[in-house]
Amino acid sequence: MSKVSLDGQVVVVTGAARGVGEQLARKLSARGARVALVGLEEAELKQVCERLHTDGDYWYADVTDHEAMARVAAEVKERFGKVDAVVANAGVASGGPFLDSDPVAWRRVIEVNLIGSAVTARAFLPVLMESRGYLLQIASLAALTPAPMMTAYCASKSGVEAYAHALRAEVGYKGVKVGVGYLSWTDTDMVRGADQDDVMRELRSRLPWPSNKTYPLGPAVDRLVAGIERRSAHVYAQWWLRGMQGLRPYLPGIIAGVGQREMRRFEPRLGEVSTGLVGAGGTADADARRGRG
């Protein structure tokens, strides 16, 4: 598949204050792209922007806010003159048994990861149609396989995968390509935050190889950059995720059997599991909502 040079391209990255979004912004700018950063951590966004290799700018916005994201899209177009690619990366996570989960946190995972992705696309698709550009929707291993104690996250990532595939069929004739990016456990604040919970960390360690490992951030983001250059329909941040596609019909049954065994093992400790949003990004999201309230 032929590559599109990123030199001079304008790329929007949501959730750009840290983790995948931060690294992606920096690596895209190193390839010559001008990057528009969007997120909820203004001080961190400013620092990321200052470290870019090319012209960039940042916007404070909640991806679930239609009016805010429409304003961001208009201002990015005015600032840079165009938008060539958008990476819908913003996301939060929570864990723990569903019945004991915090209903507000559970709903917020769906709102940010799924609704926020749709709000992002709704805001930027008009300018992407002008440039015949590319939308990369970040999904997860959680879209490929269910996992106990991750009901909200799995639901949200399965949702964005299906939504992006449906959207690709709608907008392809307009010249807009849509891709889905898949990541396994990657060394980010979100994963480190989840690992602070002993039960969740131990449960993950008992997953079958290679899904029980945490993978370095840099190589994963390099694969995303390559996917953006190729305008790929599927982008796999870890090599083995591509092979998981063929196993999808069998995974629910396998996980059901293994999961029931492990849940019995951990049942006496399930009350220890935190039910709120995890990691620094989850804290920033909660702080932003308190500020609005």
C-alpha positions in Angstrom: 0.0 0.0 0.0 1.4 3.4 -0.9 2.3 5.9 1.7 1.1 9.5 2.1 3.9 11.9 3.1 3.1 13.5 6.4 5.2 16.5 5.6 2.9 19.5 5.8 -0.1 17.4 6.7 -2.4 18.7 9.5 -3.3 16.0 12.0 -5.7 16.3 14.9 -5.0 14.0 17.9 -7.5 13.8 20.8 -6.4 12.7 24.2 -3.1 14.2 23.4 -1.9 15.2 26.9 -0.3 11.9 27.7 0.3 8.3 26.7 -0.5 7.2 23.2 -1.8 10.6 22.2 1.3 12.5 23.4 3.8 10.0 21.7 1.7 10.0 18.5 1.7 13.8 18.3 5.5 13.9 18.8 6.2 11.2 16.3 3.9 12.7 13.7 5.5 16.1 14.1 8.9 14.4 13.7 7.7 13.3 10.3 6.8 16.9 9.3 3.1 16.9 10.3 1.5 20.0 11.9 -0.4 18.7 14.9 -3.5 20.0 16.7 -3.7 18.6 20.2 -7.1 18.2 22.0 -7.6 17.2 25.6 -8.6 18.1 29.1 -5.2 18.8 30.7 -4.3 22.3 29.5 -0.9 22.5 31.2 0.2 19.1 29.8 -1.1 19.9 26.3 1.0 23.1 26.4 4.1 21.2 27.3 3.5 18.6 24.6 3.0 21.4 22.1 6.2 23.0 23.1 8.1 19.8 22.4 6.7 19.3 18.9 9.2 19.5 16.0 6.8 21.5 13.8 4.1 24.1 14.0 1.4 22.9 16.4 -1.3 24.2 18.7 -3.6 22.9 21.4 -7.2 23.1 22.4 -8.9 22.4 25.8 -12.1 20.5 25.1 -14.2 17.5 26.3 -14.7 15.2 23.3 -18.3 14.5 24.5 -19.3 18.1 24.1 -20.8 18.7 20.7 -20.5 22.5 20.8 -17.0 22.5 22.1 -15.8 20.0 19.5 -17.5 21.9 16.6 -15.7 25.0 17.8 -12.4 23.2 17.9 -12.9 21.9 14.4 -13.6 25.4 13.1 -10.7 26.9 14.9 -8.3 24.2 13.7 -9.4 24.8 10.2 -8.9 28.5 10.6 -5.5 28.1 12.3 -4.0 25.6 9.8 -6.2 26.0 6.7 -7.1 22.4 6.5 -7.3 19.0 8.3 -5.8 16.0 6.6 -6.2 13.4 9.4 -7.9 13.0 12.7 -7.0 10.4 15.4 -9.9 9.7 17.8 -7.7 8.6 20.7 -9.3 10.1 23.8 -10.3 7.4 26.3 -10.8 6.4 29.9 -11.2 3.1 31.7 -12.6 1.5 34.8 -12.5 -2.0 36.2 -14.1 -4.3 38.7 -17.2 -6.6 38.9 -20.1 -5.1 37.0 -22.6 -5.4 39.9 -20.3 -3.5 42.2 -19.2 -0.9 39.6 -19.7 2.8 40.0 -22.6 3.5 37.6 -21.4 7.0 36.9 -17.8 5.8 36.1 -19.2 2.9 34.0 -21.4 5.3 32.0 -18.5 7.8 31.6 -16.3 5.1 29.9 -19.0 4.7 27.3 -19.5 8.4 26.9 -15.9 9.3 26.4 -14.7 6.2 24.4 -17.8 5.7 22.2 -19.9 8.9 22.2 -16.8 11.1 22.3 -15.4 9.4 19.3 -18.6 9.9 17.4 -18.7 13.6 18.5 -15.1 14.0 17.2 -16.0 12.5 13.9 -19.2 14.6 13.5 -17.1 17.7 14.1 -14.3 16.9 11.8 -15.8 14.9 8.9 -16.8 18.1 6.9 -13.2 19.2 6.8 -11.9 15.7 6.1 -14.2 15.5 3.2 -12.7 18.7 1.8 -9.2 17.2 2.1 -10.2 13.7 1.2 -8.5 12.8 4.5 -8.3 10.0 7.0 -10.0 9.2 10.4 -8.2 6.7 12.6 -10.4 5.4 15.4 -8.4 3.9 18.3 -9.9 0.7 19.5 -8.3 -2.0 21.6 -7.7 -5.7 22.1 -10.9 -5.3 24.2 -12.8 -4.9 20.9 -11.5 -8.4 19.8 -12.1 -10.3 22.9 -14.3 -10.0 26.0 -12.7 -9.8 29.4 -14.1 -10.1 32.9 -14.0 -7.0 35.1 -13.8 -4.8 32.1 -17.4 -4.6 30.9 -17.5 -0.9 30.2 -14.2 -0.8 28.4 -14.9 -3.8 26.3 -18.4 -2.5 25.4 -17.0 0.9 24.4 -14.1 -0.5 22.3 -16.4 -3.0 20.6 -18.7 -0.1 19.9 -16.1 2.1 18.4 -14.8 -0.7 16.2 -18.3 -1.4 14.8 -19.1 2.3 14.4 -15.9 3.0 12.5 -16.5 0.1 10.1 -20.0 1.3 9.5 -18.7 4.9 9.0 -16.1 3.7 6.5 -18.9 2.3 4.3 -20.7 5.7 4.5 -18.0 8.1 3.8 -15.6 6.2 1.5 -17.3 7.6 -1.7 -16.6 11.1 -0.4 -12.9 10.3 -0.4 -12.5 9.9 3.4 -10.8 6.7 4.6 -11.5 5.3 8.0 -9.2 3.1 10.0 -9.4 1.2 13.3 -6.3 1.0 15.5 -5.9 -2.0 17.9 -3.6 -1.9 20.9 -3.0 -4.5 23.6 -1.8 -3.6 27.0 0.7 -0.8 26.4 2.8 1.1 28.8 0.7 4.2 29.4 -0.7 6.0 32.5 -4.0 4.2 32.0 -2.5 0.7 32.2 -0.2 1.7 35.0 -3.2 3.1 36.9 -5.1 -0.2 36.4 -2.1 -2.2 37.6 -2.1 -0.3 40.9 -5.1 -2.5 41.8 -3.6 -5.8 43.0 -6.5 -8.0 41.9 -6.7 -6.5 38.4 -2.9 -6.8 37.9 -2.9 -10.4 39.1 -5.9 -11.3 36.9 -4.2 -9.8 33.9 -1.0 -11.8 34.6 -3.0 -15.0 34.3 -4.2 -14.3 30.8 -2.6 -16.5 28.1 0.6 -15.3 26.4 1.0 -12.9 24.6 -2.0 -11.0 26.0 -0.6 -11.0 29.6 2.3 -8.7 28.8 2.6 -4.9 28.9 4.2 -3.7 25.6 6.5 -0.6 25.2 4.8 2.5 24.0 7.3 3.6 21.4 7.0 0.7 18.9 3.2 0.6 19.3 3.0 4.3 18.3 5.4 3.7 15.4 2.9 1.2 14.0 0.1 3.7 14.3 2.2 6.3 12.5 2.8 3.8 9.7 -0.9 3.1 9.5 -1.7 6.8 9.2 0.9 7.2 6.4 -0.8 4.3 4.6 -4.3 5.4 5.4 -4.8 1.8 6.6 -8.3 0.3 7.3 -6.7 -1.8 10.2 -3.7 -0.8 12.2 -2.2 -3.3 14.7 0.1 -1.8 17.4 1.4 -5.2 18.4 2.2 -7.8 15.7 0.1 -10.6 17.1 -3.2 -8.7 17.2 -3.7 -9.3 13.5 -3.9 -13.0 14.1 -6.5 -12.5 16.8 -9.0 -11.5 14.1 -9.2 -15.1 12.9 -9.8 -16.4 16.5 -12.7 -14.1 17.2 -15.5 -16.7 16.9 -13.9 -18.9 19.6 -12.8 -16.2 22.1 -16.1 -15.6 24.0 -16.4 -19.3 24.8 -12.7 -19.6 25.8 -12.9 -16.4 28.0 -16.1 -17.6 29.6 -14.5 -20.8 30.8 -11.2 -19.3 31.9 -12.9 -16.3 33.4 -15.3 -18.2 35.5 -12.4 -20.2 37.0 -10.4 -17.1 37.7 -13.4 -15.2 39.2 -14.0 -18.0 41.7 -10.3 -17.8 42.6 -10.5 -14.0 43.2 -14.0 -13.8 44.7 -12.8 -13.3 48.3 -10.8 -10.2 47.2 -13.3 -8.7 44.7 -14.3 -6.1 47.3 -10.8 -4.6 47.1 -11.1 -3.6 43.5 -11.4 0.1 42.8 -14.5 1.0 40.7 -13.7 4.5 39.5 -11.8 5.7 36.5 -8.2 4.7 36.5 -4.9 6.5 35.9 -4.0 10.2 35.5 -6.3 10.6 32.5 -9.3 9.3 34.6 -8.4 11.8 37.3 -8.2 14.6 34.8 -11.6 13.7 33.4 -13.2 13.6 36.8 -11.6 16.9 37.7 -12.9 18.5 34.5 -16.4 17.3 35.2 -16.3 18.6 38.8 -15.2 22.0 37.4 -18.1 22.1 35.0 -20.5 21.2 37.8 
